Amino acid sequence: MDLRSQVRNYTMTLKNTKTPPAVKDEDKSENQHYRSLQGLSNGVEVPYDSTLRVVVHEGSRTPKLPPRQTQKHPVSSAREQ
């Protein structure tokens, strides 16, 4: 293995192990969201957008690794006969 392929493998490993950045950031705190939902349940006119909240979930941003090639057991010649 030459040095170029080692460097390429190293950079690809680093690239694949980093978590991708979040598409959206959290837009409001839990308290603001709770207050708008509480106002809605009390019959207060609340804008629809204030009842929605974007939440960032760290578990959904796991690093994507390339698919690995599985090694299958060789077919024995006794089974083929």
C-alpha positions, 0 to 999 in steps of 0.5 A: 500500500503506497502512501497516497492510498493510506492518506486517502483511506485516512481522510475518508475515515475522518470524513465518514466518522464526523456527524453531519450538521443539523439541517435546522436549529432549534427555533424556540425554547421548551418554555415558549413552546409550552406557553403557546400550547397552554394558551391554545388549550385555554382558548386564546388565539395563538398563531399556528407557527408558535405552536410548532417547535423544531427539535434537534435529535442527536441520535438521528445524525449518526455518521454514515459509513459506506456499505461493507462487502460481506464475505460469504462462505464458499460453496462446497463441491459436495453440495453441488453434486 
